[in-house]
Amino acid sequence: MSESSTETSLLVPVRFEDGRALIVAGFGQRFTLDTNSGIPALWQEFAPFLGKVPGQQGTVSYGVCCHPDGQGGFEYIAGVEVDTLQGLPDEFRSVQLAPQRYAVFEHTGHISSMGQTFKAIWQEWLPSSEFDAADAPEFERYDEAFDPLTGTGGLEIWLPLRN
């Protein structure tokens, strides 16, 4: 029972935001729901670049799900906001996010349980809400309070909404 009460608390967005245009650049790789366990390794590979990316804006990191293939595959980019694509290492991938309306959800547990939060958003909150997801990238936003050593704190999931 405690698990279902935890999921219920995940079903309420902490807020709605009008996101601005931004460019996220970092390491990218294609995944499916069956292979997304490889995402933490992508972050480990990208970690040495944090704070050293040419044109990096601020200290927030992003995990962007984009470029779906219509068959369950998507590209995931572990990166940071940049002001330009010029000067980036050749191995970097990027995605440009357009201004978009988002429902923002806080993930309060350990990062390893984030899949449960995504499942609750997509399978419970969204179908029972008055909203529809937009055909746009969704992303995780890791702020200064996120501690990669403990895997907790400062993590939000931004779900794009259709206008």
C-alpha positions in Angstrom: 0.0 0.0 0.0 2.8 2.5 0.7 4.0 2.0 -2.9 0.7 3.1 -4.3 0.5 6.1 -2.0 4.0 7.1 -3.1 2.9 6.9 -6.8 -0.2 8.9 -6.0 2.0 11.7 -4.7 3.9 11.7 -7.9 0.8 12.4 -10.0 0.6 16.1 -9.2 2.8 18.5 -11.1 4.6 20.9 -8.8 3.9 23.6 -11.4 3.3 24.5 -15.0 6.0 26.4 -16.9 6.4 28.2 -20.2 9.8 27.0 -21.1 12.1 29.1 -23.2 14.1 28.2 -26.2 17.5 26.6 -25.3 20.2 24.4 -26.8 21.3 21.3 -24.9 24.6 19.7 -25.9 26.4 16.7 -24.5 26.7 12.9 -25.1 23.8 11.2 -26.9 22.8 7.7 -27.7 19.7 5.8 -28.9 17.7 3.8 -26.4 14.5 1.9 -26.0 12.5 1.2 -22.9 14.3 -2.2 -22.8 17.8 -0.7 -23.2 17.5 2.6 -21.2 19.4 1.0 -18.3 22.5 2.3 -20.2 21.6 5.9 -19.5 23.6 6.1 -16.3 26.8 5.0 -18.2 26.2 7.9 -20.6 26.1 10.3 -17.7 29.3 8.8 -16.3 31.0 9.4 -19.7 29.8 13.0 -19.8 30.5 13.9 -16.2 34.2 15.0 -16.8 32.9 17.7 -19.2 30.5 19.3 -16.7 31.6 22.9 -16.2 34.0 22.7 -19.1 31.7 22.6 -22.1 32.4 25.5 -24.6 29.6 28.1 -24.3 28.0 26.4 -21.3 25.3 28.4 -19.6 24.8 28.0 -15.9 25.3 24.8 -13.9 22.0 23.0 -14.6 22.3 19.6 -16.4 19.6 18.1 -18.7 18.7 14.6 -19.7 16.7 15.1 -22.9 14.5 12.4 -24.6 14.2 13.4 -28.2 14.0 12.1 -31.8 11.6 9.2 -31.3 11.5 6.6 -34.1 7.9 5.7 -33.7 8.8 2.2 -32.6 9.7 2.9 -29.0 13.3 4.1 -29.7 14.5 7.6 -28.7 17.7 9.5 -28.4 18.8 10.5 -25.0 21.2 13.4 -24.6 23.0 13.9 -21.2 24.1 17.5 -21.4 24.1 21.2 -20.4 22.7 24.4 -21.9 25.0 26.1 -24.4 24.7 29.4 -26.2 26.2 28.1 -29.5 27.1 24.8 -31.2 30.4 26.3 -32.3 33.5 24.9 -30.6 31.8 21.8 -29.2 33.8 18.5 -29.3 33.0 16.3 -32.4 31.5 13.6 -30.3 28.8 15.9 -28.8 25.2 15.7 -29.9 22.7 18.5 -29.5 19.0 19.3 -29.5 17.3 22.7 -29.7 14.3 23.0 -27.5 11.6 25.5 -28.8 9.5 27.5 -26.4 7.0 25.1 -24.9 4.4 24.7 -22.2 5.4 22.0 -19.6 4.0 20.2 -16.6 6.8 20.0 -14.2 7.1 17.0 -11.7 9.6 16.7 -8.9 11.3 13.3 -8.5 12.0 13.0 -4.8 13.4 9.5 -4.5 16.7 8.0 -5.6 17.5 8.4 -9.3 17.3 4.6 -9.7 13.5 4.9 -9.1 12.9 7.6 -11.7 11.3 5.0 -14.1 8.5 4.7 -11.6 7.9 8.5 -11.7 7.9 8.4 -15.6 5.5 5.5 -15.5 3.1 7.3 -13.1 3.2 10.5 -15.2 2.5 8.7 -18.5 0.2 6.0 -17.4 -1.7 7.6 -14.6 -1.4 11.4 -14.4 -1.6 12.2 -18.1 -4.6 10.0 -19.0 -6.6 11.3 -16.1 -5.6 14.9 -16.7 -7.2 17.5 -19.0 -3.9 17.7 -20.9 -2.3 16.0 -23.9 1.4 15.5 -24.4 3.0 17.6 -27.2 5.2 16.1 -29.8 8.3 17.7 -28.4 11.3 16.6 -26.3 10.7 15.8 -22.6 13.6 16.3 -20.2 15.0 15.8 -16.8 16.4 18.9 -15.2 19.2 18.5 -12.6 19.9 21.6 -10.6 22.6 22.5 -8.1 20.8 20.6 -5.3 21.2 17.2 -7.2 24.0 15.1 -5.6 25.4 12.6 -8.1 27.2 10.7 -5.3 23.9 10.0 -3.4 21.6 10.1 -6.5 19.1 12.3 -4.8 17.8 15.9 -4.7 17.2 18.6 -7.3 15.6 16.6 -10.0 12.5 17.6 -12.1 10.8 16.0 -15.1 9.5 18.4 -17.6 6.6 17.0 -19.7 5.7 19.0 -22.9 2.0 19.8 -23.2 0.0 20.5 -26.3 -1.3 24.1 -26.4 
